[in-house]
Amino acid sequence: MTTAAEQRPVLPMGELSDYAGGPALMRAETASDRLTLTWESGEQSAFSLTWLRDHCPCPECRHAKTRERLTIPLEPPERAPGAQLMEGNLELVWADDHQSRFDAGWLHQRRPGQTPGDTIPARRPWAEGFQPVSVDHADFTGSAEGERAWLDALLRDGLVLLDNGPLADEEVSRLAERIGPLRPTNFGARFDVRSKPNPNNAAYTAIGLAPHTDLPNWRQPPDIQLLYCLENGADGGESTFSDGFAAATALRERSPEAFRLLSETPIDFRFQDDHHDIAWRAPILTLGADGELLEVRFNNWIRDTLHLPPEQADAWYRAYREFWHLVHEPNQQLEFSLAPGQMVAFDNRRMLHGRKAFNPESGRRHLQGTYLDLDLLESRLRVLARRA
């Protein structure tokens, strides 16, 4: 004998989602402004009638191909709809004879008070002794499992390595385009990191680079940076990384006033060359509505004039120096040399990256880089999760 739950359609009749089935419905009771559902487990949930009308998945209310909403509930329902259960699912007939059919599992996922599920891993600050995940190039390009492992590590830890890639020009672009379009900046969509005459950026010299984030002078700095090593025969040039979120968390615990100043005081960042003059004003640390860390903007080269009265300036400098020392603490830093065919990817709005000085006379050093938007990485991970 087939149960109502087994007869239920496999796919949801609503938005494209991570739907994976759920309990069947046993009872539906309507009132003037809500409908109460009882699941086969005995659990009950009350739904707003306006919410149900707004989420009707029929072809009149949702585009058959895109699943985008076509209507808006400008008026509340005139009266409670007629409700019945068909094979464990919900069918409603409204006062205007419009019919809505909802899959029980889809409704169970979205019952009031339920936090929407997602496949995106939570950011995890580095613990002492952190070592990054490494994914083989062949696994990343040849299997969804390898690509998911790379994306998971990058989103969770803020940094991930890719090993054993080909020594091919533009390979960084090909890898990035598996995720989505490249994010262009004033340095182009793809850029070469090597020492060159007449540089317009410290990265294009041989000097050491202190930990920093890229392009804090932009209103929306790039989210994710990819750096692919093609040559690394010079003496020195080791890459360094520091978790800005871990350092900011330590600052918040050790010196709440310094943390407050760096998160509440906007400062000016500016980049200028012969062709560009890009400036923005923002605090070093950006917080969300509930105080969680959202972003670190930290780049001493393009920090512009500090427009603060003397007493505020002195307090800000004390806080800035304290954060500077935290991100330079040996137990906060990761250091390694990129090998040819190896790529590092990191969250530019969380991770501080730098390098040791190198001797360009001792050998060639050539990295190619690009940027991606965080939305594209999260999108790609959700798409891969649906295919699993």
Buried (B, 14 or more C-beta within 10 A) or exposed (E): EEEBBEEBBEEBBBBEBEBEBBBBBBEBEBEEEBBBBBBBEEEEBBBBBBEBBEBBBBEEBBEEEEBEBEEEBEEEBEEBBBBEBEBBBBBBEBEEEBEBBBBBBBBBBBBEEEEEEEBBBEBBBBEEEBEBBBBBBEBBBEEEEBBBBBBBBBBBBBBBBBBBBEEEEEBBBEBBEEBBEBBEBBBEEBBBBBBEEEBBBBBBBBEBBBBBBBBBBBEEBBBBBBBBBBEBEBEBBBBBBBBBBBBBBBBBEEBEEBBBBBBEBEBBBBBEEEEEEBBBEBBBBBBEEEEEBEBBBBBEEBBBEEEBEEEEEEBBEEBBEBBBEBBBEEEBBBEBEBEBBBBBBBBBBBBBBBBBBBEBEEBEBBBBBBBBBBEBBBBBBBEBBEEE
